[in-house]
Amino acid sequence: MPHVWPEDTDFALWELDVLDRDCPHCGHMLYICDHRHRHFFTLDGPVHLVCKLNHCPDPRCPGHATTKSPEIESTIALPGWGIGWDVFCWIGHRRFSRHWSIPQLRGELLDSFAIQLTEPGIANYIQRYQAMLAARQQDPEVLRRHYHGVGSLILSIDGLQPEKGHETLYVVRELTGKRVWFAEALLSATADEVRRLIAQAKQWADALGKSVALWISDKQDAFVTGIAAEFPGVTHRYCANHFLRDLAKPVLEADSHAKVQMRKKVRGLRGIEQSVLNHRRDSAPVESQPTLGQELIVTETTLSDNSAPAPDDPAGDVVLDYCAAVRGILNDDQGGPLHPPGLRMAEALDEVQQSIQRNLDAKKGGSRRSN
């Protein structure tokens, strides 16, 4: 849908004419036969572009029936665009380099440049930018310049599945130049389909005139057979990330079992908290004791916010703080294969136990001090 410009829009007028005024068929000088008007946004403001269309004035010439547009029009904005190249590059850079969201892009364009674009329109420009970027990444001449001076190549292939049930995106990367060569979504990861991608990688390597020294993958059967067929004699190494992940599986399983056992052993937190609250209620003066409804409100508030305990019960405060700390430890599932969450849980619970023991050892006259 074309953009509706307000009547009071202040456009900058740009006029373009053809550079070569000679007819390529008969050599006559071209005449202006029509004008094409365009309106679009630039970072410097809205532009009214007038393109002078030319044709040969001789009716007998084959060039008389065709018109010629100004050569530099496409360097300002492509046909059908509502923005200039400067806005297009601004959007693409912030999307793919700074990872801005579409609403963030839309808001910044409106606030900083008074450029009003819809979110679907921005998404459309982002798709075009992505297509252009992918085409440039696969340009043979650009690749040759990038790999000038590189002795050999190290290739990797892996499948990325956004969600279960979706088609898998297979990506081929070159690790020496740190470059993604190409990617393709496959509905079926059969050996023939995967081998086709590996054969394409071989074509790229041959076109660059470079030898492949190493392949890296997770060694799926299709990868193993395809690489062996297309790259005989080339070393195929297991991906270090997949190796560590597979190696950690039994460790993580044992760690998960240990977490279950610790949670079974450390129980009764709510009962301890309830005892403290009941003790406070029984110790409160009769006239200040809350009704049943008020008591429920006070209880829930205290349980959900242990950071504001009653000031007249320091021992109860310590108990509630310990309960909150232990509950946080039991609910913490952060960590990875190199620092399993169960191990972190055991270390944290041990620190709590040592802290409690120090308080018990320091008990004097029925009072306790917390670290």
Secondary structure, DSSP 8 states (H G I E B T S, - for coil): ------TT---EEEEE--S--B-TTT--B-EEEEEEEEEEEETTEEEEEEEEEEE-S-TTSGGGGS-B--GGGGGT--TT-SB-HHHHHHHHHHHHTS---HHHHHHHHHHHH-----HHHHHHHHHHHHHHHHHHHT-HHHHHHHTTT--EEEEEEEEE-SSTTS-EEEEEEETTTTEEEEEEEESS--HHHHHHHHHHHHHHHHHHT-EEEEEEE---HHHHHHHHHHSTT-EEEE-HHHHHHHHHHHHHHHHHHHHHHHHHHS--HHHHHHHHHHHHHHHS-GGG---HHHHHHHHHHHHH-TTS--TT-HHHHHHHHHHHHHHHHHT----BTTB-HHHHHHHHHHHHHHHHHHHHHT-BTTB----
